[in-house]
């Protein structure tokens, strides 16, 4: 005889029976939802790795909705926590928040993160020497692996050259490469042309002089400065040794947007900075731009497809 309930009817009774049996099985098997890492509270916080990125994962549906970590500040100053998920071209559905707490329990900084590929959330804050800073990483939806690094704040404009300006944390080429004379302007075709509306219109200066657009007078040009050797460059009127390029190897290649995302064996510790450029040796046209930096790794993007990369490849990053 089928199971029947005189009050709720057969359909509701079947649902009650299924729920009851499920609860009974979970209770007897000991597989009720719980945090698998044992770090779901501030008093259970685990230390961040001191050597490299700390890699972990979150999955609220399995009971792992938040991780707590801490680090001890060695010196006073400013630091930056970089939280990256969907690494190496993978897609992460994680979405949630990051909260950094001061030693006294007050909030030092916060950030939110959302799902996608190659997503990085940053929290910059000040620390004092020997302070213990606790970090809560909480997922509200989705699941996936993430990596956290803590280090000096990255200056997105540090890689800009003399021919570039820093605009909205990006290196943007100056009009005409910044090569126009004081009495010239950069036109729509990126050409340096004489500014006819300035006071220098029609003014001709002698050798070693240039017209000053604000006054219309000829003034002496700045001295060319000393002649530097092949291993030197002129900086602030003095010859200084050129900074050598950073040599490294290609440790991973992934397809990305019709091109490739490269993982290189050099990072913060080797002086790599976001925005630097370089090239892969032996691969035609494989120039790249650094898009993210870790302590001992860096990611770069190139327009060359993954099929062009094979074997043990080396790369050079320009300072």
Residue, then its C-alpha position, 0 to 999 in steps of 0.5 A: x500500500x502506498x504511503x498516505x497522509x490523511x491531512x496533507x494528502x499523498x503529494x505533500x506527504x511524499x515531499x515530507x518523507x524525502x526531506x526527513x530521509x535526507x536529514x536522517x542520512x546526513x545526520x547518520x553519515x556526519x556529512x552535514x555542511x561545515x567549513x572544510x578549512x577550519x578557518x571560518x572565524x577570526x579566532x581561527x585565522x591562518x597565517x598568509x604565506x610569507x614566500x609566495x601567493x596564498x592560494x585557497x578556494x571558496x564554495x558556500x554551497x559546500x559550507x566554505x563561505x568565508x576564510x580568515x587569514x592574518x599577517x604580521x607587519x615587519x615594518x611601518x608603512x603602506x601595503x597593498x593586498x591583491x586578491x586575484x581569481x579566475x587566474x590564467x584565463x579560467x573563469x571564476x563565479x566568486x563574488x563577495x567582499x574583503x575586509x582588513x582589520x587593524x590590530x585594535x579591531x577597527x577596519x583598515x580597508x575593504x574591497x568587493x570582488x565579482x565573478x569573471x576571468x583575471x579579476x583582481x581586487x586591491x586593498x591599500x592600507x597603512x600598517x605599523x611594525x609588529x602589528x597583527x592584521x586579520x583579513x576576512x574573505x567572504x563569498x556571497x555567491x559562486x565558487x572558485x580558487x583565488x590567490x592573495x598577495x601582500x606587498x608594497x603598493x604597485x605604482x601603475x604610472x611607474x612604467x610610463x616613459x618620458x614620452x607618456x603621461x599617466x592618465x587614470x592610472x594608465x600610461x598614455x602617449x603624449x601628443x606627438x611623443x612630446x617632441x614638439x618645440x615650444x613654438x609648435x603644437x601637435x595637430x590632428x595628424x600627430x605632426x608638430x606644426x608652428x603655432x600661428x596664433x602664438x607671439x612667435x608667428x613670423x619670428x626667426x631666431x638665430x642659431x642656438x636660440x628658440x622663440x618663447x611662445x609666451x613672449x615672442x622673444x628669442x631665448x637660448x636653448x638649453x645645453x645639449x648636455x654631456x655625451x654619454x657612452x653606449x652603456x649610458x643614458x642622459x638623465x637630469x643632465x648627467x650620464x647614468x648607466x642603463x638599467x639592464x633588461x629583466x631576463x626570465x622564462x615563459x612558464x605558461x601560455x593560455x589562449x586569451x581574446x585571439x592572442x595569448x596570456x603568458x605567465x613569466x618567471x619574474x615578478x615584484x622581487x625582480x623589479x617587474x612592474x605593471x605596464x612594462x613591455x617585453x618580447x619572447x625570444x625566437x617567436x616572431x612578433x611576440x611582444x607583450x605588455x605586463x598586466x599583473x605582477x606577483x612576488x615571483x611571477x608576472x602575467x603578460x598579454x600578446x597578440x600572438x596565438x598560443x600555437x606559436x609558442x613551443x618548447x622552453x622559451x625565454x623572454x626579456x622585460x624592458x625597464 
